[in-house]
């Protein structure tokens, strides 16, 4: 199933480490603090454990949302390049 992982991490180093873990699990960055991709149940657990370890003592808000096919197909996207 496809998942959306979003986070708010104040510490720069911890934030970079979490992004690296997401990329290691094949997730695609869709915004600076948002990744999307396919994850099995086992990979979800592994990913969240690795993220927790990488955070160490730093504060964070990490959320992982499942996206079924209907939700994904119903999404709205605006992408606009800066003009000027």
C-alpha positions, 0 to 999 in steps of 0.5 A: 500500500502507498503511504504518506510520511510527513514530519516536523523536526526542528534539529537540522541534523536529525531532520537530514538523517530522517530524510535519508532513512526515507530515501533508503526505503524507496520513498519519494520526496514530494515536499521538504518534509513529506515523502510518499511510497509503497511500504509493506507492514514489515517495512513500516515498522522497520522505517519507524524504528530507524527514524526513532533511533535517528532522532535520538533525544531531539523532538519531532512530530512524525506521521504516517498515513495510508493512502488507498487507491481511491484516495490517491486517485482523488488527490489534487495537485498544483505545481507551479514554477516561479515566474520572473 
